[in-house]
Amino acid sequence: NELLGAMAVESSRSGKDFIEADLELFSTLANEVALALENASLTQNLIQSRELDSFNR
């Protein structure tokens, strides 16, 4: 299972394209969000696994 998402950004500089530094920032931000979501999913899986394990004792 993979999480899939989208991120929309808009320039406050009317009619101006994003510069390379902006794109790098967006990429870094998207990667950080993906890692946070993956960590949350793994944490939830661990909690569920521990709960199931406690029932088997």
MORA-V32522 format. One record per backbone hydrogen bond with DSSP energy under -0.5 kcal/mol. NH is the residue of the N-H (numbers start at 1). CO is the residue of the C=O. If there is no record, write none. Layout:
nh=NH co=CO
nh=NH co=CO
This chain:
nh=14 co=12
nh=16 co=13
nh=22 co=19
nh=23 co=19
nh=24 co=20
nh=25 co=21
nh=26 co=22
nh=27 co=23
nh=28 co=24
nh=29 co=25
nh=30 co=26
nh=31 co=27
nh=32 co=28
nh=33 co=29
nh=34 co=30
nh=35 co=31
nh=36 co=32
nh=37 co=33
nh=38 co=34
nh=39 co=35
nh=40 co=36
nh=41 co=37
nh=42 co=38
nh=43 co=39
nh=44 co=40
nh=45 co=41
nh=46 co=42
nh=47 co=43
nh=48 co=44
nh=49 co=45
nh=50 co=46
nh=51 co=47
nh=52 co=48
nh=53 co=49
nh=54 co=50
nh=55 co=51
nh=56 co=52
nh=57 co=54
